[in-house]
């Protein structure tokens, strides 16, 4: 795995947006990543962007401060919906985005929201949208989801 960035991922007491995966099992697994993010940034405000059906899993998580619903079948549907959501996220002035979801749309949304630091894997040809890039060969993803999420975080000093 190869990690590259122009500077360390530092938000200290700023605002962090975490884009979680869309599936219940993956979100349950991601709670370990949320714990690492909180431990590395104890004074930051951590917001999670999540689909409606995973929100109940996150509702009482002590490592996050806020849940933002991503309604991809409603108000956030299509390009107009993505632009609407990106404008809203821009008003929140996030300092960093941690993209645990590996889709192009997640990186595009963080880019359109003008979040200055965007960490994620370069999958789905989205590397040009990221400031903190983790490049991995396809076979490197043949490990449990938890392991490669934690490798992403650890590669940029989030422990």
C-alpha positions in Angstrom: 0.0 0.0 0.0 1.3 3.4 -0.9 0.3 6.7 0.9 0.8 10.2 -0.4 -0.2 13.6 0.7 1.3 17.1 0.6 1.0 17.5 4.4 -0.1 15.6 7.5 -3.8 15.1 8.0 -4.4 17.5 10.8 -7.6 19.0 12.0 -7.0 19.3 15.7 -10.0 21.1 17.1 -11.7 21.6 13.7 -14.6 19.7 12.1 -14.2 16.3 10.5 -16.7 14.7 8.1 -16.6 10.9 7.9 -18.4 9.2 5.0 -19.4 5.8 6.0 -20.3 2.8 3.9 -23.9 2.1 2.9 -24.3 -1.3 4.4 -25.3 -2.2 8.0 -22.5 -4.8 8.5 -19.8 -2.4 7.2 -21.1 0.4 9.4 -20.9 -1.9 12.5 -17.3 -2.7 11.5 -16.6 1.0 11.0 -17.3 1.8 14.7 -13.6 0.7 15.4 -12.5 3.3 12.9 -14.6 6.0 14.5 -13.0 5.2 17.8 -9.5 5.7 16.3 -10.6 9.0 14.7 -11.9 10.2 18.1 -8.7 9.1 19.9 -6.5 10.9 17.3 -8.7 14.1 17.3 -10.2 14.3 20.8 -11.1 18.0 20.4 -12.5 17.8 16.9 -16.2 17.8 16.1 -16.9 14.6 14.2 -19.8 14.4 11.9 -20.8 11.2 10.0 -22.6 11.3 6.7 -24.7 8.1 6.4 -27.6 6.6 4.6 -31.0 6.6 6.5 -31.0 2.8 7.2 -27.7 2.8 9.1 -28.4 5.8 11.3 -30.0 3.7 14.1 -26.7 1.9 14.5 -24.9 5.2 15.0 -27.5 7.0 17.1 -25.7 6.4 20.4 -22.1 6.1 19.3 -20.0 8.1 21.8 -17.3 8.8 19.2 -19.4 11.0 17.0 -21.0 14.4 17.6 -23.5 14.5 14.7 -25.1 12.4 12.1 -26.0 13.9 8.7 -28.5 11.9 6.7 -27.6 11.3 3.1 -30.9 10.7 1.4 -29.8 9.5 -2.0 -33.3 8.4 -3.0 -34.9 11.7 -2.0 -33.6 15.2 -1.6 -30.0 14.2 -2.4 -30.8 12.1 -5.5 -28.9 12.7 -8.7 -26.5 15.5 -9.6 -28.8 18.2 -8.4 -29.1 16.5 -5.0 -25.4 16.1 -4.7 -24.9 19.7 -5.4 -27.5 20.6 -2.8 -25.8 18.4 -0.2 -22.3 19.8 -1.2 -23.5 23.3 -0.7 -24.9 22.4 2.7 -21.7 20.7 3.7 -19.7 23.7 2.6 -21.6 25.9 5.1 -20.4 23.6 7.8 -16.7 24.4 7.2 -15.3 21.0 7.6 -11.4 20.9 7.8 -11.1 17.3 6.8 -13.1 14.4 5.3 -12.3 10.8 5.9 -13.8 8.7 3.2 -14.3 5.1 4.4 -16.7 4.6 1.5 -14.6 3.9 -1.6 -16.9 5.2 -4.2 -16.2 8.0 -6.7 -19.3 9.9 -5.5 -18.0 10.2 -1.9 -14.8 11.8 -3.1 -16.7 14.1 -5.5 -19.0 15.2 -2.7 -16.1 16.1 -0.4 -14.4 18.0 -3.3 -17.5 19.9 -4.2 -18.0 20.8 -0.5 -14.5 22.4 -0.7 -13.3 20.3 2.3 -9.5 21.2 2.2 -8.2 17.7 3.4 -9.8 14.6 1.8 -8.5 11.2 2.8 -9.3 8.0 1.0 -8.4 5.2 -1.3 -7.7 6.0 -4.9 -10.2 3.4 -6.1 -12.8 4.2 -8.8 -10.5 6.7 -10.5 -11.1 9.2 -7.7 -7.5 9.9 -6.8 -7.4 13.4 -8.3 -10.2 14.4 -5.9 -8.2 13.4 -2.8 -5.5 15.3 -1.0 -4.5 12.3 1.1 -4.3 9.3 -1.1 -3.9 5.6 -0.3 -3.2 3.5 -3.4 -3.7 -0.2 -3.0 -3.6 -3.1 -5.5 -6.9 -4.9 -5.9 -5.6 -8.0 -4.1 -4.8 -5.8 -1.0 -8.5 -5.5 -0.5 -8.8 -9.2 0.0 -8.5 -8.7 3.8 -11.3 -8.0 6.3 -12.9 -4.6 5.9 -11.9 -3.6 9.3 -8.2 -4.2 8.5 -8.1 -2.1 5.4 -10.1 0.7 7.0 -7.6 0.8 9.8 -4.7 0.7 7.4 -6.0 3.8 5.6 -6.3 5.7 8.9 -2.9 4.5 10.2 -1.2 5.4 6.9 -2.0 9.0 7.7 -1.2 8.9 11.4 -4.8 8.3 12.7 -4.4 5.7 15.4 
